[in-house]
Amino acid sequence: MPPLSVKRNPSIVDAPDAAPNGNQTIFKLADAAGRLEQEMVESKVILHNLLTDLRYKSSRVEQRIAALGIKVDLPEEEGGIGGP
């Protein structure tokens, strides 16, 4: 799976109504919301890439262990555990 790239989607923050028109508080809040939204997108991309790398590396470790003929008893996956 190739790494994701960051693409910024337009949001309500980009609307022309968010421009400063005498009410600096609204403009500052819209600017902060836009920066937070971008940071969230970037964090999601970073986490996706880390997870992809971890899956690849763990697969390689499993292959090497199997090639050595070592049997590892792993706990069975438990389904349905977690919160809402």
NORDA-V631794 format. One record per residue. N is the residue number from 0. PHI is phi as a letter, one per 20 degrees, with the letter a starting at -180 (* if undefined). OMEGA is omega as a letter, one per 20 degrees, with the letter a starting at -180 (NA if undefined). NEAR is the number of other C-alpha atoms within 12 Angstrom. Layout:
N,PHI,OMEGA,NEAR  N,PHI,OMEGA,NEAR
//
This chain:
0,*,a,12  1,f,r,12  2,f,r,15  3,f,r,18  4,d,a,15  5,e,r,18  6,c,a,14  7,e,r,18  8,e,r,14  9,f,r,12  10,c,r,17  11,f,r,16  12,f,a,24  13,e,a,19  14,f,r,14  15,g,r,13  16,f,a,14  17,e,a,23  18,f,a,19  19,f,r,16  20,c,a,12  21,o,r,11  22,d,a,13  23,f,a,13  24,f,r,14  25,f,r,17  26,f,r,21  27,f,r,18  28,f,r,18  29,f,r,24  30,f,r,22  31,f,r,17  32,f,r,19  33,f,r,23  34,f,r,18  35,f,r,17  36,f,r,23  37,f,r,21  38,f,r,17  39,f,r,18  40,f,a,20  41,f,r,20  42,f,r,17  43,f,r,19  44,f,r,21  45,f,r,18  46,f,r,17  47,f,a,20  48,f,r,20  49,f,r,18  50,f,r,18  51,f,r,18  52,f,r,17  53,f,r,15  54,f,r,15  55,f,a,16  56,f,r,14  57,f,r,14  58,f,r,14  59,f,r,14  60,f,r,16  61,g,r,18  62,f,a,16  63,f,r,15  64,f,r,14  65,f,r,13  66,f,r,11  67,e,r,11  68,m,r,10  69,e,r,12  70,e,a,12  71,d,r,14  72,e,r,6  73,e,r,8  74,f,r,6  75,f,r,7  76,f,r,7  77,d,a,8  78,e,r,6  79,m,r,7  80,d,r,7  81,q,a,6  82,e,a,4  83,f,NA,4
//
